[in-house]
Amino acid sequence: MSSHRAGDSIALTGVAQARLPDACVALLDGNREALSGFTDEEAAQFIALLTRVIANLDALTTAEASPHNPERSDFDSQVPTGSAPTRPQRH
């Protein structure tokens, strides 16, 4: 499986370029609906938290599968194969 790195680029087909404006409108409408009832401050905080979650997930998917990889999260080694990950308990 190949992975994309910073500096990689993609190109949209003509069909995708034609559909892009409608897709952007649909995305913005969906975001507005999803954040309905949030204050501007709450929405900003939620987006910041989601951005951190995405960065964490990106780091996990780009890390090598080796348990000896220093970039790998300690949490990765605690999740048994085939089970759903759960959040570690804080004490």
C-alpha positions as CSV (number, residue, x, y, z in Angstrom):
1,M,0.0,0.0,0.0
2,S,1.4,3.4,-1.0
3,S,1.2,6.4,1.2
4,H,1.3,10.1,0.2
5,R,3.8,12.4,1.7
6,A,4.0,16.2,2.0
7,G,4.8,17.5,-1.4
8,D,2.8,14.9,-3.3
9,S,0.2,16.2,-5.6
10,I,-3.0,15.0,-7.2
11,A,-5.0,16.3,-10.1
12,L,-8.7,16.3,-10.5
13,T,-10.4,15.0,-13.6
14,G,-12.5,17.4,-15.6
15,V,-15.7,15.8,-14.2
16,A,-14.4,16.3,-10.6
17,Q,-13.5,19.9,-11.3
18,A,-17.0,20.5,-12.7
19,R,-18.5,19.0,-9.5
20,L,-16.2,20.8,-7.1
21,P,-18.3,23.9,-6.6
22,D,-21.4,21.9,-5.7
23,A,-19.4,19.6,-3.4
24,C,-18.0,22.6,-1.6
25,V,-21.5,24.0,-1.1
26,A,-22.7,20.6,0.2
27,L,-19.7,20.4,2.6
28,L,-20.3,23.9,4.0
29,D,-24.0,23.2,4.4
30,G,-23.3,20.0,6.2
31,N,-20.8,21.7,8.5
32,R,-23.3,24.4,9.3
33,E,-26.0,21.8,10.1
34,A,-23.6,19.7,12.2
35,L,-22.5,22.8,14.3
36,S,-26.1,24.1,14.7
37,G,-26.6,25.3,18.3
38,F,-22.8,25.7,18.9
39,T,-21.5,29.1,19.9
40,D,-18.7,30.4,17.7
41,E,-16.3,29.6,20.6
42,E,-17.7,26.1,21.0
43,A,-17.4,25.4,17.2
44,A,-13.8,26.7,17.1
45,Q,-12.9,24.5,20.1
46,F,-14.6,21.5,18.6
47,I,-12.8,22.0,15.3
48,A,-9.5,22.4,17.0
49,L,-10.0,19.1,18.9
50,L,-11.0,17.3,15.8
51,T,-7.9,18.7,14.0
52,R,-5.7,17.2,16.8
53,V,-7.5,13.9,16.5
54,I,-6.9,13.8,12.8
55,A,-3.3,14.6,13.3
56,N,-3.0,11.8,15.8
57,L,-4.7,9.3,13.4
58,D,-2.4,10.5,10.5
59,A,0.6,9.9,12.7
60,L,-0.6,6.4,13.6
61,T,-1.3,5.4,9.9
62,T,2.1,6.6,8.8
63,A,4.1,5.0,11.6
64,E,5.6,1.6,10.8
65,A,3.9,-1.5,12.1
66,S,6.9,-2.5,14.1
67,P,6.4,-2.4,17.9
68,H,10.0,-1.2,18.2
69,N,9.3,2.0,16.2
70,P,9.9,5.0,18.6
71,E,7.3,7.0,16.7
72,R,4.6,4.5,17.5
73,S,2.2,5.4,20.2
74,D,2.3,3.4,23.5
75,F,-1.4,2.9,23.1
76,D,-0.9,1.0,19.8
77,S,0.9,-1.8,21.6
78,Q,-1.9,-2.1,24.2
79,V,-4.6,-2.9,21.7
80,P,-4.9,-6.7,21.0
81,T,-5.2,-7.6,17.4
82,G,-8.8,-7.9,16.3
83,S,-10.3,-5.9,19.1
84,A,-11.7,-2.4,19.0
85,P,-9.5,0.2,20.7
86,T,-10.7,1.9,23.8
87,R,-9.5,4.9,25.6
88,P,-7.0,4.2,28.4
89,Q,-8.3,5.0,31.9
90,R,-6.8,7.9,33.7
91,H,-6.0,7.4,37.4
